[in-house]
Amino acid sequence: MELFLLCRQFYPERQELLRNMMGLIGNVAEVPYLRCRLLAHAQTFSDLLFDKSDGIEVSYNAAGVLSHILSDGAEFWSIDTPTRATVVDRMYTAIGHWDLNTKRNINYR
């Protein structure tokens, strides 16, 4: 996460870097015992729900990360800000604004 945040800070114009990093973080979010480390950055992922810099890629991946964290249940949500309810509401709003005809760019290697 430290590298992710530094890359966002030093290379804000590199949308493909953000897209690819979010894809990797999505992979990390699939591992239950690692999600607690991602929870501390829930605000960052919540903000990225509304990123339209690369179509819906970043937003889609941010929603995926948050979905995995949320799937652990309310008792897992150990941070005060943002609240779990706020994140759910923001996800609902962001997903509702996706252009469902947008082509997704998925790289599997």
Biopython code that builds the backbone (N, CA, C, O; Angstrom):
import numpy as np
from Bio.PDB.StructureBuilder import StructureBuilder

atoms = [
    (1, "MET", "N", (0.823, -1.191, 0.000)),
    (1, "MET", "CA", (0.000, 0.000, 0.000)),
    (1, "MET", "C", (0.865, 1.252, 0.000)),
    (1, "MET", "O", (0.509, 2.259, -0.612)),
    (2, "GLU", "N", (2.006, 1.187, 0.689)),
    (2, "GLU", "CA", (2.885, 2.355, 0.692)),
    (2, "GLU", "C", (3.356, 2.684, -0.724)),
    (2, "GLU", "O", (3.378, 3.849, -1.120)),
    (3, "LEU", "N", (3.732, 1.655, -1.485)),
    (3, "LEU", "CA", (4.166, 1.883, -2.863)),
    (3, "LEU", "C", (3.026, 2.395, -3.726)),
    (3, "LEU", "O", (3.222, 3.274, -4.565)),
    (4, "PHE", "N", (1.848, 1.853, -3.524)),
    (4, "PHE", "CA", (0.671, 2.304, -4.260)),
    (4, "PHE", "C", (0.443, 3.794, -4.018)),
    (4, "PHE", "O", (0.248, 4.554, -4.966)),
    (5, "LEU", "N", (0.468, 4.209, -2.762)),
    (5, "LEU", "CA", (0.226, 5.608, -2.425)),
    (5, "LEU", "C", (1.332, 6.515, -2.967)),
    (5, "LEU", "O", (1.062, 7.622, -3.433)),
    (6, "LEU", "N", (2.567, 6.043, -2.904)),
    (6, "LEU", "CA", (3.675, 6.832, -3.465)),
    (6, "LEU", "C", (3.563, 6.969, -4.982)),
    (6, "LEU", "O", (3.795, 8.046, -5.531)),
    (7, "CYS", "N", (3.210, 5.892, -5.645)),
    (7, "CYS", "CA", (3.040, 5.954, -7.104)),
    (7, "CYS", "C", (1.927, 6.914, -7.486)),
    (7, "CYS", "O", (2.056, 7.662, -8.456)),
    (8, "ARG", "N", (0.848, 6.898, -6.739)),
    (8, "ARG", "CA", (-0.248, 7.848, -7.019)),
    (8, "ARG", "C", (0.216, 9.283, -6.826)),
    (8, "ARG", "O", (-0.182, 10.180, -7.570)),
    (9, "GLN", "N", (1.062, 9.494, -5.819)),
    (9, "GLN", "CA", (1.555, 10.844, -5.527)),
    (9, "GLN", "C", (2.523, 11.332, -6.602)),
    (9, "GLN", "O", (2.412, 12.465, -7.070)),
    (10, "PHE", "N", (3.470, 10.480, -6.994)),
    (10, "PHE", "CA", (4.523, 10.907, -7.907)),
    (10, "PHE", "C", (4.164, 10.767, -9.381)),
    (10, "PHE", "O", (4.782, 11.414, -10.226)),
    (11, "TYR", "N", (3.182, 9.940, -9.703)),
    (11, "TYR", "CA", (2.787, 9.725, -11.102)),
    (11, "TYR", "C", (1.277, 9.859, -11.278)),
    (11, "TYR", "O", (0.631, 8.930, -11.764)),
    (12, "PRO", "N", (0.711, 10.990, -10.895)),
    (12, "PRO", "CA", (-0.749, 11.128, -10.955)),
    (12, "PRO", "C", (-1.327, 11.068, -12.369)),
    (12, "PRO", "O", (-2.506, 10.760, -12.544)),
    (13, "GLU", "N", (-0.507, 11.359, -13.371)),
    (13, "GLU", "CA", (-0.990, 11.369, -14.750)),
    (13, "GLU", "C", (-0.929, 9.994, -15.405)),
    (13, "GLU", "O", (-1.426, 9.829, -16.520)),
    (14, "ARG", "N", (-0.345, 9.020, -14.756)),
    (14, "ARG", "CA", (-0.161, 7.681, -15.332)),
    (14, "ARG", "C", (-1.375, 6.805, -15.017)),
    (14, "ARG", "O", (-1.355, 6.007, -14.080)),
    (15, "GLN", "N", (-2.416, 6.967, -15.805)),
    (15, "GLN", "CA", (-3.666, 6.262, -15.558)),
    (15, "GLN", "C", (-3.528, 4.752, -15.709)),
    (15, "GLN", "O", (-4.181, 3.995, -14.990)),
    (16, "GLU", "N", (-2.679, 4.305, -16.643)),
    (16, "GLU", "CA", (-2.499, 2.866, -16.812)),
    (16, "GLU", "C", (-1.812, 2.251, -15.598)),
    (16, "GLU", "O", (-2.052, 1.089, -15.268)),
    (17, "LEU", "N", (-0.959, 3.027, -14.934)),
    (17, "LEU", "CA", (-0.306, 2.557, -13.711)),
    (17, "LEU", "C", (-1.339, 2.387, -12.597)),
    (17, "LEU", "O", (-1.345, 1.373, -11.899)),
    (18, "LEU", "N", (-2.204, 3.372, -12.437)),
    (18, "LEU", "CA", (-3.260, 3.285, -11.427)),
    (18, "LEU", "C", (-4.174, 2.099, -11.709)),
    (18, "LEU", "O", (-4.516, 1.341, -10.801)),
    (19, "ARG", "N", (-4.565, 1.941, -12.966)),
    (19, "ARG", "CA", (-5.443, 0.825, -13.340)),
    (19, "ARG", "C", (-4.796, -0.513, -13.002)),
    (19, "ARG", "O", (-5.436, -1.383, -12.413)),
    (20, "ASN", "N", (-3.536, -0.676, -13.373)),
    (20, "ASN", "CA", (-2.854, -1.943, -13.122)),
    (20, "ASN", "C", (-2.619, -2.192, -11.631)),
    (20, "ASN", "O", (-2.752, -3.320, -11.158)),
    (21, "MET", "N", (-2.271, -1.138, -10.896)),
    (21, "MET", "CA", (-2.075, -1.301, -9.456)),
    (21, "MET", "C", (-3.381, -1.698, -8.773)),
    (21, "MET", "O", (-3.389, -2.538, -7.873)),
    (22, "MET", "N", (-4.481, -1.090, -9.205)),
    (22, "MET", "CA", (-5.773, -1.434, -8.599)),
    (22, "MET", "C", (-6.151, -2.875, -8.914)),
    (22, "MET", "O", (-6.764, -3.546, -8.084)),
    (23, "GLY", "N", (-5.799, -3.351, -10.080)),
    (23, "GLY", "CA", (-6.043, -4.756, -10.403)),
    (23, "GLY", "C", (-5.285, -5.681, -9.473)),
    (23, "GLY", "O", (-5.818, -6.700, -9.033)),
    (24, "LEU", "N", (-4.041, -5.330, -9.170)),
    (24, "LEU", "CA", (-3.238, -6.136, -8.255)),
    (24, "LEU", "C", (-3.782, -6.084, -6.832)),
    (24, "LEU", "O", (-3.811, -7.100, -6.137)),
    (25, "ILE", "N", (-4.208, -4.911, -6.404)),
    (25, "ILE", "CA", (-4.780, -4.790, -5.061)),
    (25, "ILE", "C", (-6.072, -5.603, -4.975)),
    (25, "ILE", "O", (-6.398, -6.157, -3.925)),
    (26, "GLY", "N", (-6.794, -5.666, -6.080)),
    (26, "GLY", "CA", (-7.988, -6.521, -6.123)),
    (26, "GLY", "C", (-7.638, -7.976, -5.872)),
    (26, "GLY", "O", (-8.394, -8.694, -5.218)),
    (27, "ASN", "N", (-6.498, -8.415, -6.388)),
    (27, "ASN", "CA", (-6.046, -9.776, -6.124)),
    (27, "ASN", "C", (-5.727, -9.972, -4.643)),
    (27, "ASN", "O", (-6.051, -11.011, -4.069)),
    (28, "VAL", "N", (-5.104, -8.989, -4.034)),
    (28, "VAL", "CA", (-4.786, -9.060, -2.600)),
    (28, "VAL", "C", (-6.080, -9.141, -1.788)),
    (28, "VAL", "O", (-6.158, -9.876, -0.803)),
    (29, "ALA", "N", (-7.086, -8.383, -2.207)),
    (29, "ALA", "CA", (-8.357, -8.349, -1.471)),
    (29, "ALA", "C", (-9.078, -9.694, -1.486)),
    (29, "ALA", "O", (-9.972, -9.925, -0.672)),
    (30, "GLU", "N", (-8.703, -10.570, -2.391)),
    (30, "GLU", "CA", (-9.307, -11.897, -2.435)),
    (30, "GLU", "C", (-8.797, -12.801, -1.318)),
    (30, "GLU", "O", (-9.379, -13.856, -1.063)),
    (31, "VAL", "N", (-7.723, -12.404, -0.654)),
    (31, "VAL", "CA", (-7.119, -13.214, 0.410)),
    (31, "VAL", "C", (-7.659, -12.729, 1.754)),
    (31, "VAL", "O", (-7.320, -11.628, 2.187)),
    (32, "PRO", "N", (-8.494, -13.528, 2.421)),
    (32, "PRO", "CA", (-9.170, -13.062, 3.639)),
    (32, "PRO", "C", (-8.247, -12.478, 4.715)),
    (32, "PRO", "O", (-8.572, -11.444, 5.299)),
    (33, "TYR", "N", (-7.122, -13.108, 4.985)),
    (33, "TYR", "CA", (-6.299, -12.616, 6.087)),
    (33, "TYR", "C", (-5.506, -11.359, 5.740)),
    (33, "TYR", "O", (-4.873, -10.778, 6.621)),
    (34, "LEU", "N", (-5.523, -10.923, 4.483)),
    (34, "LEU", "CA", (-4.848, -9.688, 4.089)),
    (34, "LEU", "C", (-5.797, -8.492, 4.057)),
    (34, "LEU", "O", (-5.351, -7.345, 4.018)),
    (35, "ARG", "N", (-7.085, -8.752, 4.074)),
    (35, "ARG", "CA", (-8.056, -7.655, 3.946)),
    (35, "ARG", "C", (-7.974, -6.657, 5.094)),
    (35, "ARG", "O", (-8.261, -5.475, 4.900)),
    (36, "CYS", "N", (-7.589, -7.108, 6.285)),
    (36, "CYS", "CA", (-7.494, -6.182, 7.417)),
    (36, "CYS", "C", (-6.485, -5.076, 7.133)),
    (36, "CYS", "O", (-6.628, -3.964, 7.639)),
    (37, "ARG", "N", (-5.469, -5.369, 6.330)),
    (37, "ARG", "CA", (-4.479, -4.349, 5.977)),
    (37, "ARG", "C", (-5.055, -3.353, 4.973)),
    (37, "ARG", "O", (-4.667, -2.185, 4.960)),
    (38, "LEU", "N", (-5.963, -3.805, 4.148)),
    (38, "LEU", "CA", (-6.589, -2.923, 3.169)),
    (38, "LEU", "C", (-7.665, -2.052, 3.802)),
    (38, "LEU", "O", (-7.927, -0.946, 3.328)),
    (39, "LEU", "N", (-8.284, -2.538, 4.861)),
    (39, "LEU", "CA", (-9.357, -1.792, 5.522)),
    (39, "LEU", "C", (-8.881, -0.411, 5.958)),
    (39, "LEU", "O", (-9.651, 0.548, 5.910)),
    (40, "ALA", "N", (-7.644, -0.298, 6.377)),
    (40, "ALA", "CA", (-7.104, 0.992, 6.808)),
    (40, "ALA", "C", (-7.117, 2.026, 5.682)),
    (40, "ALA", "O", (-7.020, 3.226, 5.939)),
    (41, "HIS", "N", (-7.236, 1.569, 4.448)),
    (41, "HIS", "CA", (-7.231, 2.455, 3.280)),
    (41, "HIS", "C", (-8.606, 2.519, 2.606)),
    (41, "HIS", "O", (-8.718, 2.850, 1.426)),
    (42, "ALA", "N", (-9.623, 2.205, 3.359)),
    (42, "ALA", "CA", (-10.986, 2.193, 2.813)),
    (42, "ALA", "C", (-11.379, 3.543, 2.222)),
    (42, "ALA", "O", (-12.097, 3.592, 1.224)),
    (43, "GLN", "N", (-10.920, 4.634, 2.823)),
    (43, "GLN", "CA", (-11.261, 5.955, 2.296)),
    (43, "GLN", "C", (-10.658, 6.152, 0.911)),
    (43, "GLN", "O", (-11.305, 6.706, 0.023)),
    (44, "THR", "N", (-9.431, 5.705, 0.727)),
    (44, "THR", "CA", (-8.788, 5.807, -0.590)),
    (44, "THR", "C", (-9.584, 5.041, -1.633)),
    (44, "THR", "O", (-9.862, 5.558, -2.715)),
    (45, "PHE", "N", (-9.952, 3.802, -1.304)),
    (45, "PHE", "CA", (-10.720, 2.993, -2.254)),
    (45, "PHE", "C", (-12.101, 3.594, -2.491)),
    (45, "PHE", "O", (-12.617, 3.553, -3.608)),
    (46, "SER", "N", (-12.694, 4.149, -1.444)),
    (46, "SER", "CA", (-13.999, 4.779, -1.588)),
    (46, "SER", "C", (-13.914, 5.986, -2.527)),
    (46, "SER", "O", (-14.805, 6.200, -3.350)),
    (47, "ASP", "N", (-12.856, 6.762, -2.404)),
    (47, "ASP", "CA", (-12.665, 7.908, -3.309)),
    (47, "ASP", "C", (-12.452, 7.450, -4.750)),
    (47, "ASP", "O", (-12.918, 8.097, -5.688)),
    (48, "LEU", "N", (-11.751, 6.337, -4.920)),
    (48, "LEU", "CA", (-11.477, 5.827, -6.270)),
    (48, "LEU", "C", (-12.720, 5.258, -6.947)),
    (48, "LEU", "O", (-12.708, 5.012, -8.153)),
    (49, "LEU", "N", (-13.779, 5.051, -6.192)),
    (49, "LEU", "CA", (-15.036, 4.597, -6.799)),
    (49, "LEU", "C", (-15.530, 5.571, -7.861)),
    (49, "LEU", "O", (-16.263, 5.185, -8.772)),
    (50, "PHE", "N", (-15.131, 6.826, -7.744)),
    (50, "PHE", "CA", (-15.621, 7.857, -8.663)),
    (50, "PHE", "C", (-14.555, 8.317, -9.652)),
    (50, "PHE", "O", (-14.713, 9.348, -10.306)),
    (51, "ASP", "N", (-13.476, 7.554, -9.759)),
    (51, "ASP", "CA", (-12.420, 7.861, -10.713)),
    (51, "ASP", "C", (-12.870, 7.425, -12.102)),
    (51, "ASP", "O", (-13.215, 6.264, -12.322)),
    (52, "LYS", "N", (-12.862, 8.373, -13.035)),
    (52, "LYS", "CA", (-13.277, 8.067, -14.407)),
    (52, "LYS", "C", (-12.134, 8.286, -15.383)),
    (52, "LYS", "O", (-12.349, 8.430, -16.587)),
    (53, "SER", "N", (-10.925, 8.310, -14.859)),
    (53, "SER", "CA", (-9.768, 8.632, -15.685)),
    (53, "SER", "C", (-9.476, 7.565, -16.730)),
    (53, "SER", "O", (-8.842, 7.859, -17.743)),
    (54, "ASP", "N", (-9.914, 6.358, -16.511)),
    (54, "ASP", "CA", (-9.624, 5.256, -17.437)),
    (54, "ASP", "C", (-10.896, 4.442, -17.665)),
    (54, "ASP", "O", (-10.901, 3.220, -17.518)),
    (55, "GLY", "N", (-11.959, 5.130, -18.022)),
    (55, "GLY", "CA", (-13.243, 4.443, -18.163)),
    (55, "GLY", "C", (-13.751, 4.027, -16.787)),
    (55, "GLY", "O", (-13.745, 4.822, -15.847)),
    (56, "ILE", "N", (-14.193, 2.772, -16.674)),
    (56, "ILE", "CA", (-14.669, 2.298, -15.369)),
    (56, "ILE", "C", (-13.663, 1.386, -14.683)),
    (56, "ILE", "O", (-13.958, 0.834, -13.623)),
    (57, "GLU", "N", (-12.488, 1.219, -15.264)),
    (57, "GLU", "CA", (-11.510, 0.258, -14.736)),
    (57, "GLU", "C", (-11.166, 0.498, -13.271)),
    (57, "GLU", "O", (-11.275, -0.414, -12.450)),
    (58, "VAL", "N", (-10.756, 1.705, -12.942)),
    (58, "VAL", "CA", (-10.326, 2.005, -11.573)),
    (58, "VAL", "C", (-11.510, 1.896, -10.626)),
    (58, "VAL", "O", (-11.400, 1.306, -9.552)),
    (59, "SER", "N", (-12.632, 2.461, -11.021)),
    (59, "SER", "CA", (-13.839, 2.387, -10.202)),
    (59, "SER", "C", (-14.259, 0.937, -9.974)),
    (59, "SER", "O", (-14.600, 0.552, -8.856)),
    (60, "TYR", "N", (-14.232, 0.152, -11.021)),
    (60, "TYR", "CA", (-14.601, -1.265, -10.949)),
    (60, "TYR", "C", (-13.694, -2.011, -9.970)),
    (60, "TYR", "O", (-14.171, -2.784, -9.139)),
    (61, "ASN", "N", (-12.400, -1.778, -10.071)),
    (61, "ASN", "CA", (-11.464, -2.457, -9.178)),
    (61, "ASN", "C", (-11.590, -1.972, -7.740)),
    (61, "ASN", "O", (-11.463, -2.764, -6.806)),
    (62, "ALA", "N", (-11.837, -0.678, -7.553)),
    (62, "ALA", "CA", (-12.054, -0.158, -6.202)),
    (62, "ALA", "C", (-13.300, -0.797, -5.590)),
    (62, "ALA", "O", (-13.305, -1.163, -4.415)),
    (63, "ALA", "N", (-14.350, -0.928, -6.391)),
    (63, "ALA", "CA", (-15.576, -1.581, -5.907)),
    (63, "ALA", "C", (-15.312, -3.044, -5.553)),
    (63, "ALA", "O", (-15.858, -3.562, -4.578)),
    (64, "GLY", "N", (-14.484, -3.696, -6.340)),
    (64, "GLY", "CA", (-14.139, -5.084, -6.051)),
    (64, "GLY", "C", (-13.404, -5.224, -4.727)),
    (64, "GLY", "O", (-13.715, -6.105, -3.926)),
    (65, "VAL", "N", (-12.432, -4.354, -4.503)),
    (65, "VAL", "CA", (-11.677, -4.379, -3.241)),
    (65, "VAL", "C", (-12.622, -4.153, -2.070)),
    (65, "VAL", "O", (-12.598, -4.898, -1.089)),
    (66, "LEU", "N", (-13.451, -3.125, -2.177)),
    (66, "LEU", "CA", (-14.383, -2.826, -1.092)),
    (66, "LEU", "C", (-15.403, -3.937, -0.901)),
    (66, "LEU", "O", (-15.806, -4.215, 0.229)),
    (67, "SER", "N", (-15.824, -4.568, -1.974)),
    (67, "SER", "CA", (-16.781, -5.682, -1.862)),
    (67, "SER", "C", (-16.202, -6.827, -1.053)),
    (67, "SER", "O", (-16.892, -7.421, -0.224)),
    (68, "HIS", "N", (-14.946, -7.137, -1.291)),
    (68, "HIS", "CA", (-14.304, -8.206, -0.522)),
    (68, "HIS", "C", (-14.228, -7.834, 0.955)),
    (68, "HIS", "O", (-14.520, -8.654, 1.825)),
    (69, "ILE", "N", (-13.832, -6.592, 1.230)),
    (69, "ILE", "CA", (-13.738, -6.145, 2.621)),
    (69, "ILE", "C", (-15.119, -6.178, 3.283)),
    (69, "ILE", "O", (-15.260, -6.651, 4.411)),
    (70, "LEU", "N", (-16.123, -5.679, 2.584)),
    (70, "LEU", "CA", (-17.484, -5.650, 3.129)),
    (70, "LEU", "C", (-18.040, -7.046, 3.351)),
    (70, "LEU", "O", (-18.857, -7.255, 4.248)),
    (71, "SER", "N", (-17.607, -7.997, 2.545)),
    (71, "SER", "CA", (-18.143, -9.357, 2.654)),
    (71, "SER", "C", (-17.751, -10.038, 3.963)),
    (71, "SER", "O", (-18.342, -11.050, 4.339)),
    (72, "ASP", "N", (-16.764, -9.491, 4.649)),
    (72, "ASP", "CA", (-16.358, -10.064, 5.928)),
    (72, "ASP", "C", (-17.355, -9.749, 7.042)),
    (72, "ASP", "O", (-17.286, -10.344, 8.118)),
    (73, "GLY", "N", (-18.270, -8.830, 6.801)),
    (73, "GLY", "CA", (-19.316, -8.527, 7.769)),
    (73, "GLY", "C", (-19.052, -7.259, 8.554)),
    (73, "GLY", "O", (-17.936, -6.740, 8.591)),
    (74, "ALA", "N", (-20.114, -6.777, 9.181)),
    (74, "ALA", "CA", (-20.049, -5.518, 9.940)),
    (74, "ALA", "C", (-19.084, -5.613, 11.116)),
    (74, "ALA", "O", (-18.452, -4.621, 11.479)),
    (75, "GLU", "N", (-18.965, -6.793, 11.711)),
    (75, "GLU", "CA", (-18.087, -6.933, 12.875)),
    (75, "GLU", "C", (-16.609, -6.759, 12.508)),
    (75, "GLU", "O", (-15.782, -6.461, 13.370)),
    (76, "PHE", "N", (-16.289, -6.944, 11.253)),
    (76, "PHE", "CA", (-14.914, -6.784, 10.780)),
    (76, "PHE", "C", (-14.558, -5.317, 10.578)),
    (76, "PHE", "O", (-13.383, -4.955, 10.640)),
    (77, "TRP", "N", (-15.550, -4.469, 10.338)),
    (77, "TRP", "CA", (-15.316, -3.061, 10.022)),
    (77, "TRP", "C", (-14.886, -2.342, 11.299)),
    (77, "TRP", "O", (-15.725, -1.907, 12.088)),
    (78, "SER", "N", (-13.595, -2.223, 11.491)),
    (78, "SER", "CA", (-13.041, -1.721, 12.750)),
    (78, "SER", "C", (-12.586, -0.267, 12.689)),
    (78, "SER", "O", (-11.921, 0.203, 13.612)),
    (79, "ILE", "N", (-12.924, 0.445, 11.638)),
    (79, "ILE", "CA", (-12.525, 1.852, 11.515)),
    (79, "ILE", "C", (-13.751, 2.738, 11.656)),
    (79, "ILE", "O", (-14.877, 2.313, 11.395)),
    (80, "ASP", "N", (-13.516, 3.976, 12.074)),
    (80, "ASP", "CA", (-14.612, 4.917, 12.268)),
    (80, "ASP", "C", (-14.961, 5.678, 10.994)),
    (80, "ASP", "O", (-16.123, 5.998, 10.742)),
    (81, "THR", "N", (-13.927, 5.963, 10.190)),
    (81, "THR", "CA", (-14.133, 6.753, 8.987)),
    (81, "THR", "C", (-13.413, 6.119, 7.819)),
    (81, "THR", "O", (-12.223, 5.823, 7.930)),
    (82, "PRO", "N", (-14.070, 5.904, 6.731)),
    (82, "PRO", "CA", (-15.503, 6.088, 6.520)),
    (82, "PRO", "C", (-16.280, 4.968, 7.208)),
    (82, "PRO", "O", (-15.741, 3.900, 7.499)),
    (83, "THR", "N", (-17.531, 5.235, 7.452)),
    (83, "THR", "CA", (-18.354, 4.190, 8.035)),
    (83, "THR", "C", (-18.662, 3.140, 6.973)),
    (83, "THR", "O", (-18.587, 3.403, 5.773)),
    (84, "ARG", "N", (-19.001, 1.974, 7.433)),
    (84, "ARG", "CA", (-19.357, 0.893, 6.514)),
    (84, "ARG", "C", (-20.570, 1.301, 5.672)),
    (84, "ARG", "O", (-20.605, 1.058, 4.465)),
    (85, "ALA", "N", (-21.552, 1.917, 6.308)),
    (85, "ALA", "CA", (-22.767, 2.343, 5.606)),
    (85, "ALA", "C", (-22.448, 3.384, 4.535)),
    (85, "ALA", "O", (-23.033, 3.364, 3.452)),
    (86, "THR", "N", (-21.533, 4.282, 4.833)),
    (86, "THR", "CA", (-21.137, 5.297, 3.852)),
    (86, "THR", "C", (-20.512, 4.641, 2.633)),
    (86, "THR", "O", (-20.810, 5.021, 1.500)),
    (87, "VAL", "N", (-19.650, 3.663, 2.856)),
    (87, "VAL", "CA", (-18.993, 2.977, 1.744)),
    (87, "VAL", "C", (-20.020, 2.226, 0.900)),
    (87, "VAL", "O", (-19.950, 2.255, -0.329)),
    (88, "VAL", "N", (-20.963, 1.562, 1.541)),
    (88, "VAL", "CA", (-22.009, 0.851, 0.796)),
    (88, "VAL", "C", (-22.802, 1.842, -0.055)),
    (88, "VAL", "O", (-23.080, 1.567, -1.222)),
    (89, "ASP", "N", (-23.164, 2.977, 0.510)),
    (89, "ASP", "CA", (-23.916, 3.996, -0.235)),
    (89, "ASP", "C", (-23.105, 4.534, -1.415)),
    (89, "ASP", "O", (-23.638, 4.717, -2.509)),
    (90, "ARG", "N", (-21.828, 4.782, -1.191)),
    (90, "ARG", "CA", (-20.968, 5.296, -2.267)),
    (90, "ARG", "C", (-20.795, 4.258, -3.375)),
    (90, "ARG", "O", (-20.773, 4.601, -4.557)),
    (91, "MET", "N", (-20.672, 2.992, -2.985)),
    (91, "MET", "CA", (-20.568, 1.936, -4.001)),
    (91, "MET", "C", (-21.841, 1.892, -4.842)),
    (91, "MET", "O", (-21.777, 1.809, -6.069)),
    (92, "TYR", "N", (-22.979, 1.948, -4.190)),
    (92, "TYR", "CA", (-24.264, 1.913, -4.890)),
    (92, "TYR", "C", (-24.352, 3.066, -5.902)),
    (92, "TYR", "O", (-24.776, 2.873, -7.042)),
    (93, "THR", "N", (-23.952, 4.246, -5.472)),
    (93, "THR", "CA", (-23.995, 5.425, -6.347)),
    (93, "THR", "C", (-23.020, 5.274, -7.511)),
    (93, "THR", "O", (-23.382, 5.514, -8.663)),
    (94, "ALA", "N", (-21.790, 4.879, -7.212)),
    (94, "ALA", "CA", (-20.772, 4.750, -8.267)),
    (94, "ALA", "C", (-21.167, 3.702, -9.291)),
    (94, "ALA", "O", (-21.079, 3.950, -10.494)),
    (95, "ILE", "N", (-21.597, 2.544, -8.839)),
    (95, "ILE", "CA", (-21.978, 1.468, -9.752)),
    (95, "ILE", "C", (-23.162, 1.889, -10.615)),
    (95, "ILE", "O", (-23.246, 1.525, -11.788)),
    (96, "GLY", "N", (-24.060, 2.647, -10.035)),
    (96, "GLY", "CA", (-25.210, 3.139, -10.791)),
    (96, "GLY", "C", (-24.838, 4.087, -11.919)),
    (96, "GLY", "O", (-25.625, 4.291, -12.843)),
    (97, "HIS", "N", (-23.647, 4.667, -11.853)),
    (97, "HIS", "CA", (-23.203, 5.596, -12.894)),
    (97, "HIS", "C", (-22.278, 4.953, -13.928)),
    (97, "HIS", "O", (-21.832, 5.625, -14.858)),
    (98, "TRP", "N", (-21.992, 3.686, -13.777)),
    (98, "TRP", "CA", (-21.131, 3.027, -14.759)),
    (98, "TRP", "C", (-21.843, 2.898, -16.097)),
    (98, "TRP", "O", (-23.039, 2.613, -16.157)),
    (99, "ASP", "N", (-21.091, 3.111, -17.162)),
    (99, "ASP", "CA", (-21.583, 2.835, -18.506)),
    (99, "ASP", "C", (-21.367, 1.344, -18.738)),
    (99, "ASP", "O", (-20.234, 0.902, -18.935)),
    (100, "LEU", "N", (-22.427, 0.582, -18.715)),
    (100, "LEU", "CA", (-22.317, -0.868, -18.799)),
    (100, "LEU", "C", (-21.878, -1.353, -20.175)),
    (100, "LEU", "O", (-21.584, -2.536, -20.349)),
    (101, "ASN", "N", (-21.832, -0.466, -21.138)),
    (101, "ASN", "CA", (-21.351, -0.834, -22.475)),
    (101, "ASN", "C", (-19.853, -0.593, -22.633)),
    (101, "ASN", "O", (-19.286, -0.858, -23.693)),
    (102, "THR", "N", (-19.212, -0.092, -21.578)),
    (102, "THR", "CA", (-17.785, 0.170, -21.622)),
    (102, "THR", "C", (-17.007, -1.130, -21.713)),
    (102, "THR", "O", (-17.313, -2.100, -21.019)),
    (103, "LYS", "N", (-16.004, -1.141, -22.568)),
    (103, "LYS", "CA", (-15.149, -2.312, -22.701)),
    (103, "LYS", "C", (-14.162, -2.338, -21.534)),
    (103, "LYS", "O", (-13.517, -1.333, -21.237)),
    (104, "ARG", "N", (-14.053, -3.464, -20.893)),
    (104, "ARG", "CA", (-13.121, -3.628, -19.774)),
    (104, "ARG", "C", (-11.803, -4.152, -20.302)),
    (104, "ARG", "O", (-11.763, -4.902, -21.278)),
    (105, "ASN", "N", (-10.735, -3.753, -19.652)),
    (105, "ASN", "CA", (-9.385, -4.182, -20.027)),
    (105, "ASN", "C", (-8.865, -5.076, -18.902)),
    (105, "ASN", "O", (-8.435, -4.580, -17.861)),
    (106, "ILE", "N", (-8.904, -6.377, -19.111)),
    (106, "ILE", "CA", (-8.461, -7.317, -18.090)),
    (106, "ILE", "C", (-7.229, -8.044, -18.608)),
    (106, "ILE", "O", (-7.243, -8.636, -19.688)),
    (107, "ASN", "N", (-6.173, -7.988, -17.823)),
    (107, "ASN", "CA", (-4.934, -8.678, -18.179)),
    (107, "ASN", "C", (-4.730, -9.849, -17.242)),
    (107, "ASN", "O", (-4.577, -9.667, -16.034)),
    (108, "TYR", "N", (-4.727, -11.046, -17.794)),
    (108, "TYR", "CA", (-4.433, -12.239, -17.009)),
    (108, "TYR", "C", (-3.112, -12.798, -17.496)),
    (108, "TYR", "O", (-2.911, -13.008, -18.692)),
    (109, "ARG", "N", (-2.220, -13.036, -16.555)),
    (109, "ARG", "CA", (-0.910, -13.578, -16.923)),
    (109, "ARG", "C", (-0.530, -14.685, -15.986)),
    (109, "ARG", "O", (0.542, -15.273, -16.128)),
]
sb = StructureBuilder()
sb.init_structure("model")
sb.init_model(0)
sb.init_chain("A")
sb.init_seg("    ")
for serial, (resi, resn, name, xyz) in enumerate(atoms, 1):
    if name == "N":
        sb.init_residue(resn, " ", resi, " ")
    sb.init_atom(name, np.array(xyz, "f"), 0.0, 1.0, " ", f" {name:<3s}", serial, name[0])
structure = sb.get_structure()
